Amino acid sequence: MSETLEARVKAQTITAMKARDSERTTTLRLITTALKNRAIEKREELSDAESQQILATMIKQRRDSIEQFTKGGRPELAEKEAAEIAVIEEFLPKALSTDELAALVGQVIAAIAEGAGQKPGPKEMGTVIKAVQAKLQADGLRAEGRLVSEAVKVALA
C-alpha cells in the first residue's frame, strides 16, 4: 500500500467527477476536507493510521445520524447517510466479522491470562479492551468500538 489514503481519495474524486456522480463526488470531497482540516490542526502530514481514524469517526457520525433520522421519520436522509458510509468504507480496511472479532478477543484474553497467571475477570474489562484495540491497530484491522466492548464483555462473563 504505497499510495497514501489521501492520494486514493483524490484519484477517486476525479473519477467520480468525470462520471458526473454528484453524490459520490460530494462524499469524497467531505473526506478530503476532513483529512485536510486535521492535517492543518496537526501542522503536519497525517499518517495512514490517523487518516483511517478520521474516516472511522466519520462513519460513526453517520451511523448516529441514521439513527436520529430513522427516529425522526426521515428515511430519505437516512438513506443518504448510508450511501456516504458505503463510500467512506471503501478507503478503510475491511471490518472484522463478529466471529473473527470473538476469536481475536479470545487470543488477547489468553495472552493476558498467560502473562498474569490467571484469566482476567469482568473488572479487567478496560485493560482487555485496550489490548484488543492495540492488537487491531497493530494488525491493520478494523472493528467498531461498541462491538469490541460487547465481545469482551461476553468473553469475560
N, C-alpha and C positions, 0 to 999 in steps of 0.2 A: 504494500500500500504506500507507494512513494508519493502519490499525488495527495495534496492536503484536502481536507474536507471542504475548505473554502473554495479551492480551485474546482472541485467536483460540482459544488453548488453553482458556481459561476457558469460552468460549461452547460449544466442542465438548464439554467435560466435562459441562456442564449438559444438553446434548442427549443424550449417552450415558447419563447418569443417568436421564433421563426414559424412554429406550428400554430401560432395565434391562439394558444391555450391560456386564456386570461387567468383562470383560477389558479392553475399551476404556477404561472409566472408570478402572481401576487404572493403565493405562499413562499416561493423561492426567494423573492425579494425580502419577505419578512425574516427569513432565516439569515440572509446576508446582512440585513440591518442589525439583527440581534448579535451576530458574531462581531460585526464592526464596532458596535457600541461597547461590547465587553472588552474588545482589544483596546479601544480608546480609554476606557476606565482603567485598565491594567497598564496602559502605556507601553505595551509590547505585544509581539505576536502571540496568538493563542496556540497551545499545544493541541494535538488531536483529542486528547482526553478532555481538555477543558471545553473544546468545541462540542464534543459529544454530550457533556454535562449540560451545556446550554440547550441543546436540542431536546434532551430528556426533560428539562424544565418546561420547554415549550409544549411538549406532548402532555405533560401533567396539567398545565394551564388549560389546554384544550379539552382534556377529559373532564376537568372541573366545569368548564363552560357547557359541555354537552349535558352534564348532569343538571345544571341550572336551566338550560334551555328546555330540556325534556320536562322538568318540573313546571316550567312556566308555559308549557303548551306551545313551544315554537320549534316544531320538528325540522323546519327548513333550515333554521340556524344551526341546529344540532348536526344536521347532515353536512353543512358547510365545514363545521369544525372537524367532523370525522374525516372528510376529504383532505383537510390540511394535515391531520395526523398521519394519514397514509403517505403523503408526500414527504413529511419530515422523517418518518421511519425508514425511508429508503436510504438515508445517509447514516443510519446507526447500525451497529451490529445486530443480528437477529436476536430478539428477546428469547430467553430460555423458557421452555415449557414448564409446567408445574412439576412434572416428573423429573426433568433434568435439574430443576432448582432443588427439589427434595433430596435428590442424590448428592448434589453439591453441599447442601446443608449437613447431610449425614457425614460426609467426608470431613468437613470442618469440625463438627462436634467430636468425631473420632480422634482427630488430631489434637484438639484441646484436651480431651479426656486422657490421651496418651501423655501429654505434657504435664497435666496436673495430677495424674494418677487416679482420677475419678471422673465420672460423667458429669458435665455441668448440669445444674438444675435450673428451674424457671427463674431463679434470682440472677443468674448469669446471662439472661437473655440479651441484654445490651452488648455484652462482650462478644457473644456469638454472632449477633447481627453485624457488628463492626468487622469481625473476622470474615464473615461471608461477603460483605461489601468489598473488603480489601481483595479477597480472592477473585471476585467477579471482575474488578478493575484490573488486577494483575493478568488475568487470562483474556482480557479484552471482550468480556461477555457483558450482557445487559439483563437486568431484571428490575421491575418496579419495586420501590422500597416497601410498599404496602404488602406485596406478595412475599418478599423476603421475610418480613416481620411475621406474617401468618405461617409460613413454612417453618420458621424457627420455633414459633410457639407450639406448633403441632409436634415437632421433633422433640422438644424438651418436656412435653406433657407426659 
